[in-house]
Amino acid sequence: MKKFFLALLIVVLLVSIFVFTSSSKEKREKRRNLTFAFYNVENLFDTEDDPHKNDNEFLPGNDKNWNEERYHKKLEDISKVLSSINEKELPEVIGLCEVENEKVVSELVHTGKLADGNYQVVHFDSPDVRGIDCALVFRPDEFKLLDKKPFPVKFEDQPRHKTRDILYVKGKTLDREEFHIFVNHWPSRIGGDEETESNRVFVAAVLRGKIDSVLQTNPEANIVVMGDMNDEPANKSLSETLGAKIPGTPGSELINLMYPDDIKELGTYFYRNEWNMLDNLVVSKSLLDKKGFQCKAGKGFVFRQDWMEFKNSKGVASPNRTYSGANYYGGISDHFPVYFQLQR
């Protein structure tokens, strides 16, 4: 009988050790990976009139015929996209642009599979005349908020020109690594690429100044810049003013993770039969130095699936947009999202 109980005790101990080891390993594996994503969601407006914004085109009864049914379909579609980026778990940090207000972002993260992430929302109203803003959402089980603020962009020679603020968020992961995140939506190319370039260069200079302030305090700081820059990696605003270089460039403080795909002529936005890498992910060298969290594959990725695409009569695929002018197509967005993963 004593031998029986001794054998039983040994079995129980072995099972307990196995369960504890497996559980600990699972937790460690979970903490070793972080997914950062960014998505221009193409005019995510609610159906309510805001007297302080020029949101008339997205009110029921106007030319676009925006309504609750279309609004909730768009929420469901965006939720499906963002929750599909990582098959194993929901992204820990997501940057967004072209959102009208905090309400639409909050309703988005409570829609579909995103609701499982219990995301918290960071949003500030910006001075953009149409009322579209940047926002950031994060999973509080993986990321703790330490600070948040908007950095306004004021054009000295164009005092009436209003554009989106740069959204700044500082946080800490469960592994106690701090991150400084900047979410952007730079001035558009409407009026011509060259004619409007100076506006984007100006915003890039404002952003670079904020990044330099962080690096002066801590040269090894983890910095993540994400956004629709309306410029491509090789354009002056990104490559020169911001100083975001190709992965592997010696001595570079900032690396544009979308450069490799841009060189392959991939992109996030399709215009006049050409792909444009307008959505960019830039990180500091600390995320590529083989210490702490490191960028997996050393690059970022465009996320696209067949169900996110529109194919024309020639079979050419592009992002399936919600609207073109006043014409409703029922798509998700005119941009594809971008993402990268960190591993520790």
N, C-alpha and C positions, 0 to 999 in steps of 0.2 A: 504493500500500500504506500509506504514511504517513497519507494522508487517511482510509483505512478505519479504522486503529487510533485515530486522533484522534476520529472519529465514534463508534466503539465506546466509547472512554473517556468521552465526553460523555454517552452513553446510560447507562452504568453509574453515573456521578456523579448524573445526574438521578433514576434509580431509587433510589439510596441515599438521596438527600435526601428523596424522597417517602416512602420507608419510615420513615426516621427521624422525619420530621415527623408522619406518621400515628400512629406509635407514641407519640411524645411527647404528641400531642394526646389520644390515647386515655387515657394515664396521667393527664393533667391533668383530663380529663372525669371520670374515675373518682374522683379525689381531691376534686372539687368537690362531690360529693353524698354525703350521709350519711342513712341511714334509721334512726330510733329507733322502736322498737315496744314495746308493753306488752300482756301477755296474762294474765288470770286463767284458769288452765287447769283449774279445778274438780277439786280433790282428786287430784293426781297422786301416788299412793302406789305403792310397790312391793308385793310379796306377802310380804315377810319381816317377822317380828315384831321390833319394837324395844321392849325392856323398859322403856325410858325415855320412851316416848310412848304416848299412848292411840290406837293405830292398829288396834285390834281389828276395827272395822267393815270394814277393807280387808285382811282376812286370809282366805285360802281356807277355805271351810267355814262362814263366818259368814253373816249374813242377806243381805249384798250379793253373796255368791258371787263375790267378786273373785278373779281367777286370772291366770296368766301370759298366756293368750290375750287376755283383755280388756286387760291392762296394755300389751302390745305393740301392740295395735290402737290404743289411745289415744296411744301414742308416735308411731305412724305418722300418725295423724290430726292431731295438734298440729304435727308436722313439716311436713305438707302445708300447713297454714294459714300458718305463719310463713314458709315458703319461697315462698309465693304473694303476699305483700304487695307486693313489688317485683318486677316482671316482668324487670327488667334484671339485678339482682344480689341476693344475700341481704342482709337488714338487717345493718348494722354493729353495732348495739347493741340488745339485747332484754332488757327487764325481765319478770320472771315472779313470780306469787304463787300460793299454794296448791300448793307443791311440798313433798314430805315431807323430802327430804334432798339432799345433793350428788349421790348416786348416780343418782337419777332424772333430774336435770338433765343430768348427764354422758351418760347413755344417750339422752336426748332429742336432744342435739346431735350424736350419732353415728348418728342415725336418718334414713333417707331423704335428701332433698336437703340438709338442714342439715349433713350430714357434710362437704359440700364447703367449708363455711365455716371448718373447723378452729377452731371456737369455743373460747374459754377460759371457765371458769366461776368466778363469785364467789358464794359462799354461806356463811352462818353459821347454825348451829342457833339458833332463837329459843325463848323460854320458852312459846310457845303450847302449851296442854295437849294439843291434837290433833296437834301436831308439824308444822303447816304453816308454811312459811317463805316469805320473798322470796329471789329470786336475780337475778343479772344475768349475761348471756353476751355476749361481744363477739368480733369478728373481729380477731385480733392483727395482721393485715396492714394494718388501717386505724386501730387504736386501741391505744395503749400504756398499760398499767396503771401508775399511779403510787402509788395508795394505796387501801385498802379497810378498812372497819370497820363494825360494827353499832352503832347508837345505840339503847339500850334505852329503853322507855317504861314508867315506873313511876308508877302512880296513887297519890298520897299518901294519899287518903282511901279507897282500895280496894286495900290491899297484896296481897290474894289474887287480884286481877284481872290475869290474864296476857294480853298481846297480842303481836303480832309486832313485832320490832325494825324500825327504819328502816334500810335498807341504804344505806350511803354508798360511792360509788366515784369516785375521781378519776383522770382519764386524759388523754392527749394524742393528738391526731390526727396524721396524717402532715404536715399543714400547720402543726403545732406550736401548735395552739390547745388550751388546757386546758378541760376540762369537769368540772363537779361534778354528779354524778348521785345522786339520792335515790330509792330504790325503796320503795314503801309498800303496806301493806295494813291499813287502819284498822279499828277495831272495828265489828262488824256492827250492823244495825238490829233484830236480834231483841229483842223486848220493846217495840217501838214506836219510830218515828223521833224523836219529841220526847223520849221517856224516855231514849234512849241518846245523844242529841245531844251532851251534855256530854263524853262519852268521846272523840268525834271532835274536838271543839273543843280538848280537852287535847292530843291527838296533834298537831293542827295547830300549836299553840303551841310544842310541842317542836321540830317541824320548822322553824318560822319562826325560832326561836332559832339553829338550826344554820346556816340560810341567812344570817341577819344576820352571823354570825361570818365567813362567806366574803366577804360584801359589804363588811365593815369592812376586810378586808385588800385587796380589789380590787373597787371599785364597778362595774367593767365585766366582772366574771366571767361566764362562760357557765354557767348553772345549768339543769339539767333535772330536774324532779320528775315522776315517773310512778307510777301505782298505782291500785288499787281503793280509793277513799276511802270507799266506802259512803255517799257524799254526792254531791250534784250541784253544778255550778258556782256556782249562786246561793245555796247553803246557807251558813250562818254560818261553818262551819269553813273553807271554801275562800275565800269572797268577803271575809269580814271578818278572821278570825284569821290566815289565811295571807296574805290581801291579793292574791289572784290575780284579776285583773280581765278584762273583755272586751277583745279585741284592739282597739287604737285608743284606749284610755282614757288621756288625758294624765297624765303624771307617775307612772304605775304602774311599780313595780319588777318585778312579776311579772305574767305574762299567762297566762290559762288558754286553751289552744288549742282546747279542746273546747266552749267557750262558744257559738260560732256554730252548731254542730250541735245543741246543747242547746236553743237558742232555736227551732230548726226542729222541735223535739219528736222528734229522733232520739235514739238511746241505745245502750247496750251490754248492758243487762240488761232483760228483759221480765217485769214483775210485775203481776198483776191487770189485764191488758189495757192496761198503760201502759209506755212506754219510760222507762228511767231512765239518765241519763248518770253511772254510778257510777265509771267508769274515766276518769281525768283525766290530761292532759298539761299541765304548767305550765312555762314557761320564763322566764328573765330577759330584761329589755328589750334586753340586748346582742345577742340573737338576732333582733331586729327593728329594728335601728338602721342597717341598710344598710352595715355594716362587718364584714368577715370572713364567717364562716358566717351565713347568714340563712335564716329559716324560709320555705320555698316556700309560696306562697298565703297566708301569714300565719295559718295555722290547722292544726289536726289533723284526722284523719279516722277514722271507724269502718270497719274492714275487714269486709265480709260478702259471701259468695257463696251462691248457691242451695244448694250441696252442704254448707254449714255450717248450714243452717236446718231447722227442723221446722215444718210447716204443719198447723194443726188443721183440723177439719171445715169451718170457715168460710173456710179459705184464709189465715188470719192467720199470718204467719211470726214465728218467734222463734229464738234460739240453740238448736241441737240439743244438749241436755244429755246427759251420760253417765248420770246417775241422777236419780231423784226419789224420795227416801226409799230404800227397799230395792229399788225397781223399776229394772231396768237397761234403758235405752233405746239404748245403744250409740252415743250422740252424742259430740261432741268436748268441748264445754264449755257451761256455762250463761251465759257471757259472750262477747261479740265482742271481738276485740282492737282497740286504737287505735294510731295511728302518725302521725308527721310526718316531713317530709324537710327537710334543710338543703342549701343550695346556696352555693357559694363562687365 
